[in-house]
Amino acid sequence: MTNWPYRIPFDLHKELEARPVTDWESALRVWAKHHRLKLKIQWYPQLSRTISDLQSRRYTAKSQDHWMAIKEWLERHDVLAPDNLPGWPEPDTVRY
């Protein structure tokens, strides 16, 4: 197990981007199940309030904003990060 990264895991980013902004909880559940994370249902109301606060602000919350709230929530509940979190793909390098 490793520490949670500051940058959103690529697979969670894809899950969040594939759904409407209001469907973040389904994306989180699918992602957590894929990584075999043990998340208790009693924990969700706290995260739901935090995400609702993000969505009520003047600017549109991005996936990274959601991730920082989720990361803090996971750490608060002592959920350890799995070793196999996928990283971001390397950008194509342009050669001249």
C-alpha positions as YAML, in Angstrom:
chain: A
units: angstrom
residues:
- id: 1
  name: MET
  ca: [0.00, 0.00, 0.00]
- id: 2
  name: THR
  ca: [1.14, 3.51, -0.81]
- id: 3
  name: ASN
  ca: [0.03, 7.04, 0.01]
- id: 4
  name: TRP
  ca: [-2.78, 8.58, -1.99]
- id: 5
  name: PRO
  ca: [-1.43, 10.69, -4.86]
- id: 6
  name: TYR
  ca: [-2.19, 14.40, -5.09]
- id: 7
  name: ARG
  ca: [-3.14, 14.08, -8.74]
- id: 8
  name: ILE
  ca: [-6.40, 12.29, -9.42]
- id: 9
  name: PRO
  ca: [-5.89, 8.64, -10.46]
- id: 10
  name: PHE
  ca: [-6.41, 8.36, -14.20]
- id: 11
  name: ASP
  ca: [-9.11, 5.70, -13.99]
- id: 12
  name: LEU
  ca: [-11.16, 7.74, -11.48]
- id: 13
  name: HIS
  ca: [-10.77, 10.78, -13.72]
- id: 14
  name: LYS
  ca: [-12.18, 8.79, -16.64]
- id: 15
  name: GLU
  ca: [-15.10, 7.55, -14.50]
- id: 16
  name: LEU
  ca: [-15.96, 11.08, -13.35]
- id: 17
  name: GLU
  ca: [-15.65, 12.58, -16.84]
- id: 18
  name: ALA
  ca: [-17.90, 9.89, -18.34]
- id: 19
  name: ARG
  ca: [-20.82, 10.79, -16.07]
- id: 20
  name: PRO
  ca: [-22.85, 13.89, -15.28]
- id: 21
  name: VAL
  ca: [-21.30, 16.01, -12.52]
- id: 22
  name: THR
  ca: [-24.11, 15.04, -10.15]
- id: 23
  name: ASP
  ca: [-23.35, 11.31, -10.57]
- id: 24
  name: TRP
  ca: [-19.97, 11.48, -8.80]
- id: 25
  name: GLU
  ca: [-21.02, 8.94, -6.16]
- id: 26
  name: SER
  ca: [-21.67, 6.20, -8.72]
- id: 27
  name: ALA
  ca: [-18.30, 6.89, -10.31]
- id: 28
  name: LEU
  ca: [-16.61, 6.66, -6.90]
- id: 29
  name: ARG
  ca: [-18.38, 3.39, -6.06]
- id: 30
  name: VAL
  ca: [-17.39, 1.77, -9.38]
- id: 31
  name: TRP
  ca: [-13.81, 2.94, -8.97]
- id: 32
  name: ALA
  ca: [-13.61, 1.78, -5.33]
- id: 33
  name: LYS
  ca: [-15.04, -1.62, -6.21]
- id: 34
  name: HIS
  ca: [-12.51, -2.04, -9.02]
- id: 35
  name: HIS
  ca: [-9.67, -1.38, -6.55]
- id: 36
  name: ARG
  ca: [-11.30, -3.46, -3.77]
- id: 37
  name: LEU
  ca: [-11.48, -0.52, -1.39]
- id: 38
  name: LYS
  ca: [-13.56, -1.05, 1.73]
- id: 39
  name: LEU
  ca: [-15.75, 2.04, 2.07]
- id: 40
  name: LYS
  ca: [-18.47, 2.13, 4.70]
- id: 41
  name: ILE
  ca: [-21.85, 3.50, 3.76]
- id: 42
  name: GLN
  ca: [-21.93, 5.64, 6.94]
- id: 43
  name: TRP
  ca: [-18.98, 7.63, 5.60]
- id: 44
  name: TYR
  ca: [-20.79, 8.91, 2.50]
- id: 45
  name: PRO
  ca: [-22.96, 11.70, 4.01]
- id: 46
  name: GLN
  ca: [-19.86, 13.64, 5.05]
- id: 47
  name: LEU
  ca: [-18.33, 13.38, 1.57]
- id: 48
  name: SER
  ca: [-21.69, 14.19, -0.01]
- id: 49
  name: ARG
  ca: [-21.85, 17.46, 1.93]
- id: 50
  name: THR
  ca: [-18.30, 18.36, 0.87]
- id: 51
  name: ILE
  ca: [-19.00, 17.63, -2.81]
- id: 52
  name: SER
  ca: [-22.29, 19.56, -2.63]
- id: 53
  name: ASP
  ca: [-20.36, 22.53, -1.29]
- id: 54
  name: LEU
  ca: [-17.93, 22.25, -4.22]
- id: 55
  name: GLN
  ca: [-20.80, 22.16, -6.71]
- id: 56
  name: SER
  ca: [-22.53, 25.16, -5.14]
- id: 57
  name: ARG
  ca: [-19.62, 27.50, -5.76]
- id: 58
  name: ARG
  ca: [-19.45, 30.03, -8.52]
- id: 59
  name: TYR
  ca: [-16.96, 28.07, -10.62]
- id: 60
  name: THR
  ca: [-17.58, 24.57, -11.94]
- id: 61
  name: ALA
  ca: [-15.81, 21.95, -9.88]
- id: 62
  name: LYS
  ca: [-13.46, 19.80, -11.95]
- id: 63
  name: SER
  ca: [-12.45, 16.18, -11.45]
- id: 64
  name: GLN
  ca: [-9.30, 17.26, -9.59]
- id: 65
  name: ASP
  ca: [-11.45, 19.30, -7.16]
- id: 66
  name: HIS
  ca: [-13.56, 16.23, -6.50]
- id: 67
  name: TRP
  ca: [-10.43, 14.13, -6.06]
- id: 68
  name: MET
  ca: [-8.98, 16.42, -3.39]
- id: 69
  name: ALA
  ca: [-12.23, 16.11, -1.40]
- id: 70
  name: ILE
  ca: [-12.28, 12.33, -1.91]
- id: 71
  name: LYS
  ca: [-8.57, 12.00, -1.04]
- id: 72
  name: GLU
  ca: [-9.02, 13.93, 2.22]
- id: 73
  name: TRP
  ca: [-12.07, 11.80, 3.02]
- id: 74
  name: LEU
  ca: [-10.22, 8.53, 2.33]
- id: 75
  name: GLU
  ca: [-7.29, 9.62, 4.49]
- id: 76
  name: ARG
  ca: [-9.60, 10.71, 7.32]
- id: 77
  name: HIS
  ca: [-11.08, 7.20, 7.37]
- id: 78
  name: ASP
  ca: [-7.65, 5.51, 7.16]
- id: 79
  name: VAL
  ca: [-8.34, 3.87, 3.79]
- id: 80
  name: LEU
  ca: [-5.00, 2.83, 2.35]
- id: 81
  name: ALA
  ca: [-4.18, 3.41, -1.30]
- id: 82
  name: PRO
  ca: [-3.72, 0.28, -3.40]
- id: 83
  name: ASP
  ca: [-0.34, -0.27, -5.03]
- id: 84
  name: ASN
  ca: [-1.85, -0.65, -8.49]
- id: 85
  name: LEU
  ca: [-3.38, 2.79, -9.05]
- id: 86
  name: PRO
  ca: [-2.93, 3.61, -12.72]
- id: 87
  name: GLY
  ca: [-0.90, 6.68, -13.54]
- id: 88
  name: TRP
  ca: [-1.52, 9.17, -16.26]
- id: 89
  name: PRO
  ca: [-0.34, 8.22, -19.75]
- id: 90
  name: GLU
  ca: [2.80, 9.94, -20.92]
- id: 91
  name: PRO
  ca: [2.09, 12.79, -23.35]
- id: 92
  name: ASP
  ca: [3.14, 12.19, -26.91]
- id: 93
  name: THR
  ca: [6.44, 13.82, -27.55]
- id: 94
  name: VAL
  ca: [6.75, 15.87, -30.69]
- id: 95
  name: ARG
  ca: [10.08, 15.58, -32.44]
- id: 96
  name: TYR
  ca: [11.18, 18.09, -35.01]
...
